Amino acid sequence: MPSYLRMCISGLISAKGIPFSMTIDQEQTNKGVEAMKRASRIAEENGIPDMSLEDINAEIEAARK
């Protein structure tokens, strides 16, 4: 831990600030999250209601049979 802290402090001093960006890059999105958002948007556009956890589990069980 002390070595890590020394490295961090050295990086702060040499960069004269935080040595990395503190912003979120919009291009680095999670593909799974984006797929779920698209599916939710499609369901909403087609009037498909939100599913409860029980509904989802029933769908999964039916698909496995």
N, C-alpha and C positions, 0 to 999 in steps of 0.2 A: 504494500500500500504506500509506504513512503516513497518508493521509487516512482510509482505512478503519479503521485502528487508532484514530485519534482519535475517529471516530464511535462505534466500539464502546465505548471507554472512557467517552465522554460518556453513552452509553446506560446503562452499568453504574452510573455515578455518579448519574444522575437517577433511575433505578429503585431505587437502593440495593440492587442485586443483579442477577441475570441477568434481562434484560427479556423473557424468554419462558419458556414452560412446558417442563420437562424430563421430562415424562411422555408416554407413548404413548397416544394417543386410540384406544380400541378400535373406535370407529365408523369410523375412517379405515383400513379394511382394503383390500387390493388385491383387486379382484373376480376377477382371474385366479387368484390364489393360492387364494382361497376356492373357486372352481370346481374347481380341481385337488384340493383337500382333499375336496370332496364326491364327486368322481369316484372318488377313492381309497377313501373310506368305502363307496360303493356297490359297488365291485369287491370289497372285503373281505367285505361282507355277503353277496355272491352267490358267494363262493368262487372268484373269478377271481384267478389268481396275478399277481404283479408281472411286468411285461414288461421284458425286457432292451432295451438300445438297438437291438440288431439286430432284435428283434421289432417295436419301434416303427417303425423305418425301413422294414421290410417292409410293415407296415400302411399307412404313408403312401404307399409306392410302389404298392401294390395299389389304394388309393383314387384315385390319380392316373390309373390306366389306364382 
